[in-house]
Amino acid sequence: MTARHLLVIAHTGRNDALVAAGQVCDQLRSAGLTPVLAPLQSEILASHVDGDFVTLGKDVSLAELELIIVLGGDGTILGAAELTRGSPAPLLGVNLGHVGFLAESERDDLPWTVQRALAREYEVEDRLVLDVVVLEAGKEIFRTFAINEATIEKASRARMIEVALEIDSRPISTFGADGVVMATPTGSTAYSFSAGGPVVWPGVEALLMVPLSAHALFARPLVVGPDSVMAVELLERSSASAVLWCDGRRGIDLTPGSRVEARRSSEPVRLARLHAGPFTDRLVNKFSLPVTGWRGPGKE
């Protein structure tokens, strides 16, 4: 019988996440599995995990993972996706943070969540991811990915940056701004949302471009096709430098003349789903939207 490998990742700066990791590992062992821990977390988690475990990269490869159980908020889930990029295993998030849009269950449901994971009672949902490239003088100097968004932001608080927006090799507009967000539908409820961008349902295949505090008459958020290529050029006339951040985790400084391109990645991020409810319900619950008085046909 082939061994099953479930990776447990926790927010190591939160005691409740460390305790939850110990509980998950105990439940996995009770089911006859040996928990898998990430190499950078195993030493910290060892004091909260009683019994044996194996280490990712040393004892188990990314290709051998069946599922990744993530204990924390959206930031922890994004970090887990970065760590396990290239693995076919989906991520199952348990929210210990605030909104937890990427998470599938809450702390109180932890034993039930692990039970469902052990029984393989979940659906896998593929989410669009961005491939992001930085070019200088036509040469690639940086490449990464973004699950939520790639953001070009001014590096100096005192000065705007001058940017040119481009879709599919055609110019859209130039203006001064605090920055530009290029987002996925998943990221439409993150930074893009805060910047006034639209909420896009995860099942919609699209890319978003949202200016940040633009000094322009036309600087509306754009929603384009999934096969489009978005680009932002930091114009030579810009007197301020900028920085690129992807998911707030991976970044690089940008100088005038730099170009950032974002396109759909061939490798999506995979999320394990336990609840079959529509995204509308998730949106209402996560943002605590007022729906009192609704008498629609779906009301129970």
C-alpha positions as CSV (number, residue, x, y, z in Angstrom):
1,M,0.0,0.0,0.0
2,T,1.4,3.4,-1.0
3,A,2.2,5.7,1.9
4,R,0.1,8.8,2.2
5,H,1.9,12.1,2.8
6,L,0.0,15.1,4.3
7,L,2.1,18.2,4.9
8,V,1.3,20.4,7.9
9,I,2.2,24.0,7.8
10,A,1.5,26.5,10.6
11,H,2.0,30.2,11.4
12,T,5.0,29.7,13.6
13,G,4.6,33.1,15.3
14,R,1.2,32.2,16.8
15,N,0.9,29.9,19.7
16,D,-2.6,28.8,18.7
17,A,-1.3,27.7,15.3
18,L,1.5,25.7,17.0
19,V,-1.0,24.0,19.3
20,A,-3.3,23.3,16.3
21,A,-0.4,21.8,14.4
22,G,0.2,19.4,17.3
23,Q,-3.5,18.4,17.2
24,V,-3.5,17.8,13.5
25,C,-0.3,15.6,13.7
26,D,-1.9,13.6,16.5
27,Q,-5.0,13.0,14.4
28,L,-2.9,12.0,11.4
29,R,-0.9,9.5,13.5
30,S,-4.1,8.0,15.0
31,A,-5.1,7.3,11.4
32,G,-1.8,5.5,10.7
33,L,-0.1,8.3,8.9
34,T,3.3,10.0,9.7
35,P,2.9,13.8,9.4
36,V,5.2,15.7,7.0
37,L,6.7,19.0,8.3
38,A,8.4,21.7,6.3
39,P,12.2,21.9,6.9
40,L,12.1,25.5,8.2
41,Q,9.3,24.8,10.5
42,S,10.2,21.3,11.9
43,E,12.4,22.6,14.6
44,I,9.8,25.1,15.9
45,L,6.9,22.6,15.6
46,A,8.9,19.8,17.2
47,S,8.1,21.1,20.7
48,H,4.4,21.0,20.0
49,V,4.4,17.7,18.0
50,D,4.6,14.5,20.0
51,G,5.9,11.5,18.1
52,D,7.6,10.9,14.8
53,F,7.4,13.0,11.7
54,V,9.2,13.2,8.3
55,T,10.6,16.3,6.6
56,L,9.7,17.7,3.2
57,G,12.7,17.6,0.9
58,K,14.6,15.2,3.0
59,D,12.2,12.3,3.4
60,V,9.3,13.3,1.2
61,S,9.4,15.1,-2.2
62,L,6.9,17.7,-3.4
63,A,5.6,15.2,-6.0
64,E,4.7,12.7,-3.2
65,L,2.5,15.1,-1.3
66,E,-1.2,14.3,-1.2
67,L,-2.5,17.4,0.6
68,I,-1.1,20.4,2.4
69,I,-3.0,21.4,5.6
70,V,-2.3,25.1,6.4
71,L,-3.0,26.6,9.8
72,G,-3.1,30.4,9.8
73,G,-4.5,33.3,7.8
74,D,-4.3,34.1,4.1
75,G,-0.6,35.1,4.5
76,T,0.3,31.7,5.8
77,I,-1.6,30.1,2.9
78,L,0.3,32.3,0.4
79,G,3.5,31.3,2.1
80,A,2.6,27.6,1.9
81,A,1.8,28.0,-1.8
82,E,5.2,29.5,-2.3
83,L,7.0,26.7,-0.4
84,T,5.1,24.0,-2.3
85,R,5.0,25.6,-5.8
86,G,5.3,22.7,-8.3
87,S,3.5,20.2,-6.2
88,P,0.2,18.7,-7.5
89,A,-1.1,18.6,-3.9
90,P,-3.9,21.1,-3.1
91,L,-3.9,23.4,-0.1
92,L,-6.5,23.1,2.6
93,G,-6.6,26.2,4.8
94,V,-7.8,26.4,8.4
95,N,-8.4,30.1,9.3
96,L,-6.7,31.3,12.4
97,G,-6.4,34.9,11.2
98,H,-9.0,37.6,10.5
99,V,-10.8,37.4,7.1
100,G,-9.2,34.2,5.8
101,F,-10.6,34.4,2.3
102,L,-8.4,31.5,1.1
103,A,-9.2,29.3,4.0
104,E,-11.8,26.6,3.9
105,S,-12.7,26.1,7.6
106,E,-12.3,27.7,11.0
107,R,-10.4,26.7,14.2
108,D,-13.4,25.1,15.8
109,D,-13.9,22.8,12.9
110,L,-10.3,21.4,13.0
111,P,-11.0,17.8,13.9
112,W,-13.8,17.6,11.4
113,T,-11.6,19.2,8.7
114,V,-8.8,16.7,9.3
115,Q,-11.3,13.8,9.2
116,R,-12.6,15.0,5.8
117,A,-9.0,15.3,4.6
118,L,-8.2,11.7,5.7
119,A,-11.3,10.4,3.9
120,R,-10.4,12.5,0.8
121,E,-13.8,14.1,1.0
122,Y,-13.0,17.4,-0.7
123,E,-13.1,18.9,-4.1
124,V,-10.1,20.5,-5.8
125,E,-10.5,24.0,-7.3
126,D,-7.8,25.4,-9.6
127,R,-7.2,29.1,-9.3
128,L,-5.6,31.3,-11.9
129,V,-2.0,32.5,-11.1
130,L,0.1,35.2,-12.7
131,D,3.6,34.7,-14.2
132,V,5.4,38.0,-13.5
133,V,8.6,39.2,-15.3
134,V,10.7,42.3,-14.9
135,L,12.7,43.6,-17.9
136,E,15.4,46.2,-18.1
137,A,16.6,47.3,-21.5
138,G,14.7,44.3,-22.9
139,K,16.5,41.8,-20.7
140,E,14.8,39.7,-18.1
141,I,16.2,40.4,-14.6
142,F,13.5,38.9,-12.4
143,R,10.8,36.3,-12.7
144,T,8.2,35.1,-10.1
145,F,4.5,34.3,-9.7
146,A,1.5,35.9,-8.0
147,I,-1.6,34.2,-6.6
148,N,-3.3,37.4,-5.5
149,E,-1.5,40.3,-7.2
150,A,1.7,41.9,-8.5
151,T,1.9,45.5,-7.3
152,I,4.2,48.3,-8.6
153,E,4.4,50.9,-5.9
154,K,6.3,54.1,-5.4
155,A,9.3,53.6,-3.2
156,S,9.3,57.2,-1.8
157,R,6.3,58.5,0.1
158,A,6.9,62.0,-1.1
159,R,6.8,61.4,-4.9
160,M,4.5,59.7,-7.4
161,I,5.8,57.4,-10.1
162,E,5.1,58.0,-13.8
163,V,3.8,54.9,-15.4
164,A,2.5,53.7,-18.8
165,L,-0.2,51.0,-18.9
166,E,-0.3,48.4,-21.7
167,I,-2.6,45.5,-22.7
168,D,-1.6,43.1,-25.4
169,S,1.3,45.3,-26.6
170,R,-1.0,48.3,-27.0
171,P,-0.8,51.4,-24.8
172,I,-3.8,52.4,-22.6
173,S,-2.7,55.5,-20.8
174,T,0.2,57.2,-19.0
175,F,-0.1,59.1,-15.7
176,G,1.4,59.8,-12.3
177,A,0.2,57.5,-9.5
178,D,1.1,55.8,-6.3
179,G,1.2,52.5,-8.2
180,V,-0.6,49.9,-10.2
181,V,-2.1,46.5,-9.1
182,M,-2.2,43.6,-11.5
183,A,-4.5,41.0,-9.9
184,T,-6.1,37.6,-10.4
185,P,-9.8,36.9,-9.5
186,T,-8.5,35.4,-6.3
187,G,-6.7,38.6,-5.5
188,S,-9.8,40.7,-6.3
189,T,-10.8,40.6,-2.6
190,A,-7.3,41.6,-1.5
191,Y,-5.2,44.6,-2.3
192,S,-7.1,45.2,-5.6
193,F,-10.4,45.4,-3.5
194,S,-8.9,48.0,-1.2
195,A,-7.8,50.1,-4.2
196,G,-11.4,50.2,-5.5
197,G,-11.2,47.3,-7.9
198,P,-14.1,45.0,-8.7
199,V,-14.8,41.8,-6.9
200,V,-14.5,39.0,-9.5
201,W,-15.9,35.6,-8.8
202,P,-13.2,32.9,-8.8
203,G,-14.8,31.0,-11.6
204,V,-14.4,33.9,-14.0
205,E,-11.2,33.7,-16.0
206,A,-9.9,37.2,-16.2
207,L,-7.1,39.5,-15.2
208,L,-7.4,42.9,-13.4
209,M,-5.4,46.1,-13.6
210,V,-6.2,48.7,-10.9
211,P,-4.4,52.1,-10.6
212,L,-3.5,53.3,-7.1
213,S,-4.3,57.0,-6.5
214,A,-3.8,58.0,-10.1
215,H,-3.5,61.7,-11.0
216,A,-5.5,61.3,-14.2
217,L,-9.0,61.8,-15.7
218,F,-9.0,58.2,-17.0
219,A,-7.6,55.7,-14.5
220,R,-10.4,53.2,-14.1
221,P,-9.9,49.6,-13.1
222,L,-9.7,47.3,-16.1
223,V,-10.8,43.7,-16.4
224,V,-9.3,41.8,-19.4
225,G,-9.3,38.4,-20.8
226,P,-7.3,35.5,-19.2
227,D,-5.0,35.2,-22.2
228,S,-4.1,38.9,-22.3
229,V,-0.7,40.2,-21.3
230,M,-0.7,43.2,-18.9
231,A,2.3,45.4,-18.7
232,V,3.4,48.5,-16.6
233,E,6.3,50.6,-17.7
234,L,8.1,52.9,-15.2
235,L,8.7,55.8,-17.5
236,E,12.1,57.3,-18.0
237,R,10.8,60.7,-17.0
238,S,9.7,59.3,-13.6
239,S,11.8,61.1,-10.9
240,A,11.0,58.4,-8.3
241,S,12.0,54.8,-8.1
242,A,9.5,52.0,-7.4
243,V,9.3,48.5,-6.1
244,L,7.5,45.4,-7.3
245,W,5.8,43.2,-4.7
246,C,4.1,39.9,-5.5
247,D,1.6,38.7,-2.9
248,G,3.5,41.0,-0.5
249,R,6.1,38.4,-0.2
250,R,8.6,38.5,-3.2
251,G,9.9,41.8,-4.5
252,I,12.5,43.7,-6.4
253,D,13.4,47.4,-6.8
254,L,12.5,49.1,-10.1
255,T,14.3,51.9,-11.7
256,P,13.0,54.3,-14.4
257,G,12.8,52.4,-17.7
258,S,11.8,49.1,-16.0
259,R,9.0,47.1,-17.4
260,V,6.8,44.6,-15.6
261,E,4.7,42.0,-17.5
262,A,2.1,39.8,-16.1
263,R,0.3,36.9,-17.8
264,R,-1.6,33.8,-16.9
265,S,0.6,31.0,-15.6
266,S,0.4,27.5,-17.0
267,E,0.5,26.3,-13.4
268,P,-2.5,27.2,-11.3
269,V,-2.7,27.1,-7.5
270,R,-4.9,24.2,-6.2
271,L,-7.3,24.7,-3.3
272,A,-9.1,21.9,-1.5
273,R,-12.8,22.7,-0.9
274,L,-15.0,21.2,1.8
275,H,-18.0,23.4,1.3
276,A,-20.1,23.3,-1.9
277,G,-21.8,26.7,-1.3
278,P,-21.6,29.5,-3.8
279,F,-18.9,32.2,-3.7
280,T,-21.7,34.7,-2.9
281,D,-22.1,33.1,0.6
282,R,-18.4,33.2,1.2
283,L,-18.3,36.9,0.3
284,V,-21.2,37.7,2.6
285,N,-19.8,35.7,5.5
286,K,-16.2,36.9,5.3
287,F,-17.1,40.5,5.0
288,S,-20.1,40.3,7.3
289,L,-22.3,42.0,4.6
290,P,-25.8,43.1,5.7
291,V,-28.4,40.9,4.0
292,T,-31.1,41.2,6.6
293,G,-34.6,41.5,5.0
294,W,-33.7,39.6,1.9
295,R,-36.6,37.3,0.8
296,G,-35.2,35.8,-2.3
297,P,-36.0,32.3,-3.8
298,G,-32.9,30.7,-2.1
299,K,-34.0,31.7,1.4
300,E,-34.5,28.6,3.6
